[in-house]
Amino acid sequence: MNETITFGRYEISTDPARLDRALVHRWLSTDAYWARGREREKQDRAIDGSLNFGAYDGETGAQAAYARVVTDLATFAWLCDVYVHPAARGCGLGGGLVGAARDHLAPYGLTRVLLATEDAHGLYAKLGFEPLADPDRWMSLAPRQDGGSR
């Protein structure tokens, strides 16, 4: 079931049909350090396999921000691809978007919601995120394009 909430002059919606996929791809593939160069087909697959949050100007309907969550809705979630268009920055929309995602996930009783960031630790800390208490217990697999691992 899709959900829409109001945040200031913006509507935040989980309806994937409202997403401007081409715009989201352009934002992420050209302006987001973590997704620079991402192919459109890969971004579409990411959208299709995720719980998506779009923020839209309440007057014009134009998309102003995006985030997605990869989750099993039972134990774990990964918050990623959080992006706010430069013209919409500075009004708290990023925090509103992440807060909407956090609140949407709350009823599921997830054990953990993770994210990675280079530059927004302060924003996420205000929303309840904190550094991993036990980072030495976590491992990562970064597959190579040829099918092997790094």
MDTraj code that builds the backbone (N, CA, C; nanometers):
import mdtraj as md
import numpy as np

residues = "MET ASN GLU THR ILE THR PHE GLY ARG TYR GLU ILE SER THR ASP PRO ALA ARG LEU ASP ARG ALA LEU VAL HIS ARG TRP LEU SER THR ASP ALA TYR TRP ALA ARG GLY ARG GLU ARG GLU LYS GLN ASP ARG ALA ILE ASP GLY SER LEU ASN PHE GLY ALA TYR ASP GLY GLU THR GLY ALA GLN ALA ALA TYR ALA ARG VAL VAL THR ASP LEU ALA THR PHE ALA TRP LEU CYS ASP VAL TYR VAL HIS PRO ALA ALA ARG GLY CYS GLY LEU GLY GLY GLY LEU VAL GLY ALA ALA ARG ASP HIS LEU ALA PRO TYR GLY LEU THR ARG VAL LEU LEU ALA THR GLU ASP ALA HIS GLY LEU TYR ALA LYS LEU GLY PHE GLU PRO LEU ALA ASP PRO ASP ARG TRP MET SER LEU ALA PRO ARG GLN ASP GLY GLY SER ARG".split()
xyz = np.array([
    [0.0849, -0.1178, 0.0000],
    [0.0000, 0.0000, 0.0000],
    [0.0894, 0.1240, 0.0000],
    [0.0616, 0.2161, -0.0891],
    [0.1393, 0.3385, -0.0989],
    [0.0955, 0.4378, 0.0070],
    [0.1897, 0.5194, 0.0481],
    [0.1667, 0.6165, 0.1543],
    [0.2136, 0.7530, 0.1055],
    [0.1393, 0.8571, 0.1410],
    [0.1798, 0.9941, 0.1106],
    [0.1657, 1.0770, 0.2365],
    [0.2720, 1.1524, 0.2688],
    [0.2670, 1.2445, 0.3821],
    [0.3061, 1.3835, 0.3327],
    [0.2699, 1.4844, 0.4082],
    [0.3060, 1.6214, 0.3749],
    [0.4226, 1.6646, 0.4619],
    [0.5211, 1.7262, 0.3989],
    [0.6354, 1.7826, 0.4693],
    [0.6558, 1.9239, 0.4154],
    [0.6081, 2.0218, 0.4902],
    [0.6151, 2.1595, 0.4419],
    [0.5403, 2.1718, 0.3113],
    [0.6066, 2.2239, 0.2101],
    [0.5412, 2.2407, 0.0793],
    [0.5529, 2.1167, -0.0078],
    [0.6080, 2.0101, 0.0467],
    [0.6329, 1.8882, -0.0311],
    [0.5416, 1.7736, 0.0103],
    [0.5147, 1.6865, -0.0845],
    [0.4494, 1.5585, -0.0580],
    [0.5559, 1.4510, -0.0705],
    [0.5628, 1.3627, 0.0274],
    [0.6546, 1.2497, 0.0218],
    [0.5701, 1.1255, 0.0007],
    [0.5995, 1.0526, -0.1059],
    [0.5160, 0.9397, -0.1465],
    [0.5996, 0.8148, -0.1703],
    [0.5402, 0.7005, -0.1381],
    [0.6027, 0.5713, -0.1677],
    [0.5501, 0.5113, -0.2979],
    [0.4707, 0.5864, -0.3714],
    [0.4131, 0.5359, -0.4967],
    [0.5189, 0.5377, -0.6071],
    [0.5669, 0.4210, -0.6509],
    [0.6708, 0.4196, -0.7541],
    [0.6229, 0.4742, -0.8883],
    [0.4933, 0.4758, -0.9118],
    [0.4410, 0.5283, -1.0378],
    [0.4614, 0.6796, -1.0483],
    [0.4788, 0.7471, -0.9356],
    [0.4996, 0.8924, -0.9376],
    [0.6441, 0.9303, -0.9691],
    [0.7351, 0.8368, -0.9557],
    [0.8764, 0.8681, -0.9769],
    [0.9036, 0.9105, -1.1205],
    [0.9858, 1.0114, -1.1355],
    [1.0388, 1.0480, -1.2664],
    [1.1708, 0.9720, -1.2793],
    [1.1628, 0.8522, -1.3354],
    [1.2793, 0.7626, -1.3395],
    [1.3968, 0.8237, -1.4149],
    [1.3685, 0.8926, -1.5230],
    [1.4769, 0.9551, -1.5996],
    [1.5467, 1.0622, -1.5160],
    [1.4694, 1.1384, -1.4417],
    [1.5258, 1.2426, -1.3563],
    [1.6087, 1.1819, -1.2436],
    [1.5550, 1.0797, -1.1782],
    [1.6290, 1.0125, -1.0712],
    [1.7607, 0.9587, -1.1257],
    [1.7555, 0.8954, -1.2411],
    [1.8787, 0.8434, -1.3011],
    [1.9773, 0.9558, -1.3295],
    [1.9304, 1.0650, -1.3859],
    [2.0200, 1.1771, -1.4169],
    [2.0834, 1.2325, -1.2896],
    [2.0015, 1.2534, -1.1857],
    [2.0562, 1.3032, -1.0589],
    [2.1680, 1.2133, -1.0085],
    [2.1357, 1.0848, -0.9966],
    [2.2298, 0.9922, -0.9347],
    [2.3524, 0.9675, -1.0216],
    [2.3330, 0.9478, -1.1500],
    [2.4455, 0.9096, -1.2364],
    [2.5391, 1.0254, -1.2683],
    [2.4934, 1.1489, -1.2481],
    [2.5795, 1.2632, -1.2796],
    [2.6192, 1.3456, -1.1581],
    [2.5428, 1.3395, -1.0486],
    [2.5669, 1.4318, -0.9374],
    [2.5915, 1.3638, -0.8033],
    [2.5721, 1.2350, -0.7932],
    [2.5878, 1.1651, -0.6651],
    [2.7182, 1.0855, -0.6670],
    [2.8086, 1.1148, -0.5741],
    [2.9408, 1.0508, -0.5765],
    [2.9321, 0.8988, -0.5729],
    [2.8316, 0.8436, -0.5083],
    [2.8222, 0.6986, -0.4912],
    [2.7612, 0.6274, -0.6124],
    [2.6998, 0.7020, -0.7025],
    [2.6306, 0.6382, -0.8157],
    [2.6741, 0.6958, -0.9502],
    [2.7776, 0.7783, -0.9495],
    [2.8216, 0.8421, -1.0735],
    [2.8488, 0.7360, -1.1798],
    [2.7893, 0.7551, -1.2959],
    [2.8084, 0.6625, -1.4063],
    [2.7151, 0.5420, -1.4058],
    [2.6275, 0.5322, -1.3076],
    [2.5349, 0.4181, -1.3029],
    [2.4489, 0.4170, -1.4287],
    [2.4350, 0.3024, -1.4883],
    [2.3558, 0.2879, -1.6105],
    [2.2065, 0.2964, -1.5797],
    [2.1308, 0.3461, -1.6766],
    [1.9860, 0.3629, -1.6583],
    [1.9184, 0.2291, -1.6294],
    [1.9548, 0.1251, -1.7014],
    [1.8924, -0.0061, -1.6809],
    [1.9173, -0.0554, -1.5388],
    [2.0365, -0.0328, -1.4875],
    [2.0684, -0.0738, -1.3505],
    [1.9868, 0.0078, -1.2504],
    [1.9711, 0.1384, -1.2764],
    [1.8911, 0.2220, -1.1867],
    [1.7451, 0.1775, -1.1881],
    [1.6929, 0.1446, -1.3044],
    [1.5548, 0.0966, -1.3116],
    [1.5372, -0.0336, -1.2336],
    [1.6345, -0.1242, -1.2435],
    [1.6270, -0.2488, -1.1652],
    [1.6325, -0.2192, -1.0162],
    [1.7149, -0.1221, -0.9777],
    [1.7238, -0.0842, -0.8365],
    [1.5899, -0.0298, -0.7868],
    [1.5276, 0.0545, -0.8660],
    [1.3960, 0.1083, -0.8294],
    [1.2944, -0.0045, -0.8171],
    [1.2935, -0.0945, -0.9145],
    [1.1958, -0.2034, -0.9152],
    [1.2120, -0.2972, -0.7963],
    [1.3327, -0.3098, -0.7436],
    [1.3578, -0.4007, -0.6325],
    [1.3609, -0.3339, -0.4968],
    [1.3120, -0.2098, -0.4893],
    [1.3233, -0.1324, -0.3659],
    [1.1908, -0.0698, -0.3251],
    [1.1863, -0.0258, -0.2014],
    [1.0797, 0.0593, -0.1507],
    [1.1270, 0.2020, -0.1757],
    [1.0539, 0.2770, -0.2560],
    [1.0982, 0.4082, -0.3025],
    [1.0235, 0.5207, -0.2332],
    [1.0951, 0.6307, -0.2122],
    [1.0387, 0.7510, -0.1523],
    [1.0722, 0.8682, -0.2429],
    [0.9695, 0.9319, -0.2963],
    [0.9889, 1.0513, -0.3774],
    [0.9286, 1.1700, -0.3057],
    [0.9935, 1.2854, -0.3172],
    [0.9386, 1.4097, -0.2624],
    [0.9026, 1.4993, -0.3801],
    [0.7822, 1.5549, -0.3749],
    [0.7272, 1.6306, -0.4872],
    [0.6784, 1.7664, -0.4389],
    [0.7050, 1.8688, -0.5175],
    [0.6570, 2.0026, -0.4862],
    [0.5045, 1.9997, -0.4860],
    [0.4440, 2.0448, -0.3786],
    [0.2988, 2.0396, -0.3649],
    [0.2246, 2.1266, -0.4640],
    [0.2904, 2.2305, -0.5168],
    [0.2252, 2.3187, -0.6133],
    [0.2453, 2.2723, -0.7568],
    [0.3672, 2.2368, -0.7918],
    [0.3974, 2.2025, -0.9311],
    [0.3954, 2.0526, -0.9578],
    [0.4094, 1.9725, -0.8535],
    [0.4175, 1.8279, -0.8701],
    [0.5546, 1.7790, -0.9121],
    [0.6487, 1.8712, -0.9336],
    [0.7830, 1.8331, -0.9773],
    [0.8557, 1.7564, -0.8673],
    [0.9276, 1.6537, -0.9074],
    [1.0034, 1.5761, -0.8103],
    [1.1225, 1.6580, -0.7621],
    [1.1440, 1.6590, -0.6300],
    [1.2503, 1.7385, -0.5699],
    [1.3533, 1.6539, -0.4967],
    [1.3206, 1.5284, -0.4650],
    [1.4134, 1.4438, -0.3897],
    [1.3760, 1.2972, -0.4084],
    [1.4702, 1.2113, -0.3714],
    [1.4508, 1.0671, -0.3868],
    [1.5316, 0.9929, -0.2815],
    [1.4792, 0.8804, -0.2377],
    [1.5526, 0.7843, -0.1546],
    [1.4898, 0.6482, -0.1777],
    [1.5687, 0.5443, -0.1512],
    [1.5118, 0.4100, -0.1613],
    [1.5639, 0.3248, -0.0475],
    [1.4865, 0.2200, -0.0179],
    [1.5201, 0.1253, 0.0881],
    [1.5132, -0.0148, 0.0291],
    [1.6184, -0.0912, 0.0503],
    [1.6206, -0.2326, 0.0142],
    [1.5944, -0.3087, 0.1437],
    [1.4882, -0.3894, 0.1469],
    [1.4498, -0.4531, 0.2728],
    [1.3708, -0.5815, 0.2509],
    [1.3747, -0.6664, 0.3525],
    [1.2889, -0.7849, 0.3541],
    [1.1623, -0.7590, 0.4357],
    [1.1498, -0.6393, 0.4932],
    [1.0356, -0.5985, 0.5764],
    [1.0163, -0.6895, 0.6976],
    [1.1223, -0.7572, 0.7381],
    [1.1141, -0.8443, 0.8552],
    [1.2304, -0.8214, 0.9511],
    [1.3529, -0.8164, 0.8975],
    [1.4689, -0.8075, 0.9858],
    [1.5673, -0.6971, 0.9503],
    [1.5736, -0.6546, 0.8254],
    [1.6850, -0.5711, 0.7813],
    [1.6429, -0.4741, 0.6718],
    [1.7073, -0.3582, 0.6706],
    [1.6869, -0.2617, 0.5621],
    [1.8161, -0.1857, 0.5363],
    [1.8327, -0.1457, 0.4114],
    [1.9460, -0.0649, 0.3681],
    [1.8894, 0.0611, 0.3041],
    [1.9150, 0.1762, 0.3644],
    [1.8721, 0.3050, 0.3106],
    [1.9805, 0.3549, 0.2157],
    [1.9410, 0.3918, 0.0951],
    [2.0429, 0.4325, -0.0021],
    [1.9862, 0.5302, -0.1046],
    [2.0757, 0.5822, -0.1864],
    [2.0414, 0.6734, -0.2958],
    [1.9600, 0.7937, -0.2490],
    [1.9924, 0.8451, -0.1308],
    [1.9237, 0.9646, -0.0805],
    [1.9790, 1.0855, -0.1561],
    [1.8903, 1.1561, -0.2249],
    [1.9329, 1.2699, -0.3065],
    [1.8259, 1.3785, -0.3017],
    [1.8692, 1.5016, -0.2774],
    [1.7809, 1.6181, -0.2809],
    [1.8335, 1.7124, -0.3889],
    [1.7462, 1.7516, -0.4799],
    [1.7858, 1.8447, -0.5857],
    [1.8409, 1.9722, -0.5216],
    [1.9476, 2.0297, -0.5782],
    [2.0079, 2.1491, -0.5181],
    [1.9093, 2.2623, -0.4898],
    [1.8102, 2.2826, -0.5752],
    [1.7134, 2.3909, -0.5540],
    [1.6237, 2.3661, -0.4335],
    [1.6163, 2.2412, -0.3876],
    [1.5300, 2.2074, -0.2735],
    [1.6100, 2.1873, -0.1446],
    [1.7399, 2.2071, -0.1502],
    [1.8232, 2.1888, -0.0310],
    [1.8109, 2.3087, 0.0619],
    [1.8373, 2.2845, 0.1895],
    [1.8388, 2.3919, 0.2875],
    [1.7078, 2.4136, 0.3604],
    [1.6058, 2.3347, 0.3287],
    [1.4759, 2.3514, 0.3953],
    [1.4399, 2.2298, 0.4804],
    [1.5350, 2.1385, 0.4965],
    [1.5095, 2.0203, 0.5787],
    [1.4474, 1.9038, 0.5047],
    [1.4373, 1.9140, 0.3722],
    [1.3705, 1.8084, 0.2963],
    [1.4449, 1.6758, 0.3059],
    [1.5774, 1.6784, 0.3049],
    [1.6531, 1.5531, 0.3188],
    [1.6197, 1.4823, 0.4486],
    [1.6167, 1.5575, 0.5576],
    [1.5790, 1.4991, 0.6860],
    [1.4350, 1.4518, 0.6870],
    [1.3468, 1.5284, 0.6222],
    [1.2071, 1.4870, 0.6139],
    [1.1899, 1.3588, 0.5355],
    [1.2661, 1.3458, 0.4280],
    [1.2593, 1.2261, 0.3443],
    [1.3100, 1.1038, 0.4203],
    [1.4257, 1.1178, 0.4846],
    [1.4814, 1.0062, 0.5619],
    [1.3918, 0.9744, 0.6813],
    [1.3373, 1.0766, 0.7454],
    [1.2441, 1.0533, 0.8560],
    [1.1195, 0.9795, 0.8110],
    [1.0704, 1.0125, 0.6921],
    [0.9536, 0.9420, 0.6383],
    [0.9861, 0.7954, 0.6138],
    [1.1051, 0.7681, 0.5609],
    [1.1462, 0.6288, 0.5389],
    [1.1583, 0.5558, 0.6719],
    [1.2234, 0.6183, 0.7692],
    [1.2381, 0.5580, 0.9023],
    [1.1012, 0.5271, 0.9628],
    [1.0113, 0.6235, 0.9573],
    [0.8788, 0.6050, 1.0166],
    [0.7976, 0.4997, 0.9419],
    [0.8142, 0.4928, 0.8109],
    [0.7440, 0.3920, 0.7311],
    [0.7889, 0.2510, 0.7709],
    [0.9167, 0.2364, 0.8021],
    [0.9718, 0.1050, 0.8383],
    [0.9432, 0.0657, 0.9829],
    [0.9157, 0.1616, 1.0696],
    [0.9013, 0.1359, 1.2134],
    [0.8042, 0.0229, 1.2477],
    [0.6869, 0.0145, 1.1860],
    [0.5923, -0.0911, 1.2246],
    [0.6413, -0.2337, 1.1983],
    [0.7432, -0.2489, 1.1161],
    [0.7911, -0.3831, 1.0820],
    [0.8833, -0.4424, 1.1879],
    [0.9290, -0.3626, 1.2831],
    [1.0146, -0.4137, 1.3891],
    [1.1482, -0.4668, 1.3394],
    [1.2062, -0.3996, 1.2420],
    [1.3337, -0.4441, 1.1857],
    [1.4431, -0.4450, 1.2925],
    [1.5339, -0.5391, 1.2812],
    [1.6464, -0.5482, 1.3732],
    [1.7473, -0.4370, 1.3476],
    [1.7643, -0.3998, 1.2207],
    [1.8674, -0.3018, 1.1864],
    [1.8329, -0.2338, 1.0543],
    [1.8586, -0.1028, 1.0502],
    [1.8522, -0.0252, 0.9266],
    [1.9903, 0.0376, 0.9092],
    [2.0550, 0.0072, 0.7988],
    [2.1901, 0.0568, 0.7729],
    [2.1911, 0.1577, 0.6590],
    [2.2964, 0.2368, 0.6550],
    [2.3233, 0.3258, 0.5435],
    [2.4730, 0.3507, 0.5408],
    [2.5197, 0.4069, 0.4321],
    [2.6591, 0.4491, 0.4206],
    [2.6599, 0.5930, 0.3717],
    [2.7490, 0.6740, 0.4275],
    [2.7599, 0.8131, 0.3855],
    [2.9028, 0.8617, 0.4023],
    [2.9444, 0.9487, 0.3128],
    [3.0742, 1.0151, 0.3265],
    [3.0598, 1.1491, 0.3946],
    [2.9434, 1.2123, 0.3798],
    [2.9356, 1.3540, 0.4143],
    [2.8108, 1.3994, 0.4906],
    [2.7253, 1.3089, 0.5327],
    [2.6004, 1.3530, 0.5972],
    [2.5789, 1.2878, 0.7340],
    [2.6862, 1.2597, 0.8043],
    [2.6749, 1.1949, 0.9352],
    [2.5882, 1.2755, 1.0318],
    [2.6037, 1.4078, 1.0311],
    [2.5260, 1.4926, 1.1213],
    [2.3768, 1.4833, 1.0957],
    [2.3378, 1.4849, 0.9698],
    [2.1960, 1.4722, 0.9339],
    [2.1398, 1.3402, 0.9852],
    [2.2094, 1.2317, 0.9567],
    [2.1587, 1.1001, 0.9951],
    [2.1582, 1.0817, 1.1469],
    [2.2558, 1.1394, 1.2159],
    [2.2587, 1.1303, 1.3626],
    [2.1354, 1.1974, 1.4234],
    [2.0925, 1.3095, 1.3665],
    [1.9725, 1.3779, 1.4161],
    [1.8475, 1.2919, 1.4012],
    [1.8526, 1.1944, 1.3113],
    [1.7379, 1.1082, 1.2846],
    [1.7499, 0.9726, 1.3533],
    [1.8491, 0.9590, 1.4426],
    [1.8617, 0.8376, 1.5224],
    [1.9680, 0.7400, 1.4768],
    [2.0327, 0.7648, 1.3636],
    [2.1389, 0.6755, 1.3173],
    [2.2655, 0.7009, 1.3981],
    [2.3440, 0.5970, 1.4163],
    [2.4710, 0.6104, 1.4870],
    [2.5730, 0.5163, 1.4237],
    [2.7021, 0.5435, 1.4469],
    [2.8035, 0.4534, 1.3908],
    [2.7824, 0.3110, 1.4417],
    [2.8246, 0.2146, 1.3626],
    [2.8148, 0.0747, 1.4046],
    [2.8916, 0.0543, 1.5345],
    [2.8285, -0.0118, 1.6289],
    [2.8939, -0.0398, 1.7568],
    [3.0023, -0.1456, 1.7410],
    [2.9876, -0.2293, 1.6422],
    [3.0801, -0.3411, 1.6244],
    [3.1198, -0.3563, 1.4769],
    [3.1861, -0.2563, 1.4197],
    [3.2172, -0.2634, 1.2770],
    [3.3071, -0.3812, 1.2402],
    [3.3838, -0.4316, 1.3351],
    [3.4718, -0.5453, 1.3054],
    [3.3944, -0.6734, 1.2775],
    [3.2665, -0.6771, 1.3118],
    [3.1846, -0.7957, 1.2865],
    [3.1256, -0.7955, 1.1461],
    [3.1330, -0.6825, 1.0764],
    [3.0710, -0.6678, 0.9449],
    [3.1735, -0.6911, 0.8355],
    [3.1281, -0.7503, 0.7280],
    [3.2130, -0.7752, 0.6119],
    [3.1360, -0.7315, 0.4876],
    [3.2084, -0.7162, 0.3804],
    [3.1496, -0.6707, 0.2553],
    [3.2037, -0.7551, 0.1407],
    [3.1199, -0.7803, 0.0435],
    [3.1606, -0.8469, -0.0794],
    [3.1359, -0.7489, -0.1929],
    [3.2395, -0.7156, -0.2656],
    [3.2275, -0.6230, -0.3782],
    [3.2568, -0.6999, -0.5066],
    [3.1536, -0.7579, -0.5687],
    [3.1748, -0.8365, -0.6907],
    [3.2357, -0.7522, -0.8027],
    [3.3216, -0.8138, -0.8795],
    [3.3785, -0.7489, -0.9979],
    [3.2845, -0.7717, -1.1156],
    [3.3006, -0.6925, -1.2169],
    [3.2170, -0.7053, -1.3364],
    [3.2386, -0.8384, -1.4078],
    [3.3552, -0.9009, -1.3881],
    [3.3823, -1.0286, -1.4545],
    [3.3289, -1.1483, -1.3761],
    [3.2573, -1.1208, -1.2661],
    [3.1968, -1.2286, -1.1879],
    [3.2779, -1.2713, -1.0680],
    [3.4025, -1.2267, -1.0576],
    [3.4853, -1.2588, -0.9417],
    [3.4607, -1.1609, -0.8286],
    [3.5491, -1.1626, -0.7302],
    [3.5407, -1.0698, -0.6176],
    [3.6710, -0.9927, -0.6070],
    [3.6623, -0.8751, -0.5481],
    [3.7833, -0.7941, -0.5263],
    [3.8573, -0.8441, -0.4066],
])
top = md.Topology()
chain = top.add_chain()
for i, resn in enumerate(residues, 1):
    res = top.add_residue(resn, chain, resSeq=i)
    for name in ("N", "CA", "C"):
        top.add_atom(name, md.element.get_by_symbol(name[0]), res)
traj = md.Trajectory(xyz[None], top)
